[in-house]
Amino acid sequence: MLGQIAYALPFLAQGFAVTLWVSLLVVVLSLVAGVMMGVGLVYGPAPLRWAVRIFSDTIRGIPILVLIFFVYYGLPAVGIHLESFWAAVLALTLFKTAQVIEYLRGAVGSIPK
């Protein structure tokens, strides 16, 4: 039993490191993109507001697992090939960006004028 745990520990540590790296990238990328798009949604011209709203509503309406499968299996069908790491980062970043847009819209909307 202890031998199996000792054997698996390096693999678990490696997986933990990859998880932290993916999380860090997704948080940074989604915050930057979400804030920029959220500001565009609140203060931008009408065409930009519509584009951001369509992106946000569409991505938030797709279950995260379906989005991950679409990025990993669907993008290669149209000629865009990503490693599994970057496919996960892209899918999670798209999903979290749409949520950050809505957080920012709600936060700005709650400020009294």
C-alpha positions in Angstrom: 0.0 0.0 0.0 2.7 2.5 1.0 4.7 1.5 -2.1 1.8 2.4 -4.3 1.4 5.7 -2.7 5.2 6.4 -3.0 5.0 5.4 -6.6 2.1 7.7 -7.4 3.3 10.7 -5.4 5.6 12.2 -8.1 2.8 11.9 -10.7 0.3 13.6 -8.3 2.9 16.4 -7.6 3.3 16.9 -11.4 -0.4 17.0 -11.9 -0.8 19.5 -9.1 1.9 21.8 -10.6 0.2 21.6 -14.0 -3.2 22.5 -12.3 -1.6 25.5 -10.6 0.0 26.7 -13.9 -3.3 26.3 -15.8 -5.2 28.1 -13.0 -2.7 31.0 -12.9 -2.8 31.5 -16.7 -6.6 31.3 -16.8 -7.0 33.8 -14.0 -4.6 36.3 -15.5 -5.9 36.0 -19.1 -9.6 36.0 -18.2 -9.2 39.0 -15.9 -7.4 41.0 -18.6 -9.8 40.0 -21.4 -12.9 40.2 -19.2 -12.2 43.7 -17.9 -11.4 45.0 -21.3 -14.5 43.4 -22.8 -16.6 44.4 -19.8 -15.6 48.0 -20.2 -16.5 47.8 -23.8 -19.9 46.3 -22.9 -20.7 49.1 -20.5 -19.1 52.2 -22.1 -18.4 51.1 -25.7 -20.3 52.0 -28.9 -23.4 49.9 -29.9 -21.6 47.5 -32.3 -19.0 46.7 -29.7 -21.7 46.2 -27.0 -23.6 43.8 -29.2 -20.5 41.8 -30.1 -19.5 41.5 -26.4 -23.0 40.7 -25.4 -23.3 37.9 -28.0 -19.9 36.5 -27.0 -20.8 36.6 -23.3 -24.3 35.1 -23.6 -23.1 32.4 -26.0 -20.2 31.2 -24.0 -22.1 31.4 -20.7 -24.8 29.3 -22.3 -22.5 26.5 -23.2 -21.6 23.9 -20.5 -17.9 24.0 -19.6 -17.4 20.3 -20.5 -18.9 20.9 -24.0 -16.7 23.9 -24.5 -13.6 22.0 -23.5 -14.5 19.2 -25.9 -15.3 21.7 -28.7 -11.9 23.4 -28.3 -10.0 20.1 -28.0 -11.8 18.2 -30.8 -13.5 20.8 -32.8 -10.7 23.3 -33.5 -8.5 20.6 -35.2 -11.3 19.9 -37.6 -11.0 23.5 -38.9 -7.2 23.4 -39.0 -6.3 24.8 -35.6 -4.2 22.3 -33.7 -3.5 23.0 -30.0 -1.7 20.9 -27.4 -4.0 19.6 -24.7 -2.5 22.0 -22.2 -3.3 25.1 -24.4 -6.7 23.7 -25.4 -7.6 23.6 -21.7 -6.3 27.0 -21.0 -8.2 28.4 -24.0 -11.5 26.8 -23.1 -11.3 27.8 -19.5 -10.2 31.3 -20.3 -13.2 31.8 -22.7 -15.5 30.5 -20.0 -14.1 32.6 -17.2 -13.8 35.7 -19.5 -17.6 35.6 -20.1 -18.2 35.4 -16.4 -15.8 38.3 -15.6 -17.7 40.4 -18.2 -20.9 39.9 -16.3 -19.2 40.5 -12.9 -18.0 43.9 -14.2 -21.3 44.8 -15.8 -23.1 44.1 -12.6 -20.6 45.9 -10.5 -20.7 49.1 -12.7 -24.5 48.9 -12.8 -24.8 48.8 -9.0 -23.0 52.1 -8.6 -25.6 54.8 -8.1 -25.4 57.7 -10.6 
